[in-house]
Amino acid sequence: MIAYFIGCTLSYFLAATNETPESFLKELSLKRAAVGTLYAQMRLENTTPEQKTESRGTVLYIRPNRLVFRIFDGENEEAKQVFVVDSNKVYEYDASIEQLQIYDLGENREMRAIFSAFESDLTQLQDYYDIELFEPGDAADRAVQGLMLVPKNLMEDRSRLFERVRVYLRDKDYLPTLIHVVNDADSEAVMYFDDLKVDPILPRHADQITLPKGTKIIENDDKVRTVRTEVEYIPESLLKTTSDTQPDKLRTK
């Protein structure tokens, strides 16, 4: 699932360009300051040796360092899974078992490099990835530019979360429309992004997980507590302007 986070996160900061990867990242460092939030509809196709599955959801980025992924159960409006990546922690909520797991981000090199993409200096990515520009090819109807990232020292370090990521960017504003994450020779994920919105007015609690009474909260494999109130929202919200719409209702059919 972390590879899923990485793929979605990488999709946000890359833009079309004919420059070298080095100059490209420097230019994007300047452009990052203008964007506060990004919201998009998401379709995920996940292929493993055992099966191929498809799911739908949304992704939300809030400056400076919060990502929220909601995965929906079929056509239902309620999210069956919610993931929040926030600075030093990862929150993973499973509605089917009413359980929230919280992990320390620690010194994970991949995730630290990803978060640097939302800050002022994107050039740090070159310390972790070999970066290459490419033509979108079969995805030309969705994108005008592609960019590939391959973790450095891939053959020596088998703990790498993926082999490579291809990011496809549209012409209008250079935002991502497709991400192809190759985990290994037999496993991959393709993410499609549509109806992208920059700095929208978001529902209250859109950047939080809604925990009903009875939810078990486990942090770093130790049970911490059970939610005793009717509802609890975790983590603390970063939003300054919100509407009264429920977070899940922001989803479009």
Summary of the structure (lengths in Angstrom):
residues: 253
radius of gyration: 17.9
end to end distance: 24.6
largest distance: 55.0
contacts: 765
relative contact order: 0.20
helix: 19%
strand: 43%
